[in-house]
Amino acid sequence: MATVGENIRSRRLALRMTQEELAAKLYTTRQTVSNYEQGPVRAGSGDA
């Protein structure tokens, strides 16, 4: 099952949009779109 972020990215790419273009349509920043697509970050992941 795809995550919300994967669905956003998949649809954005199907529409041939950049993160910047999607952000403009959503009245937000490219960084916010990137964060949605990346999904939640777990504290301490990869620090072993």
Helices and strands as residue ranges (DSSP letters): H 4-14, H 19-25, H 30-38
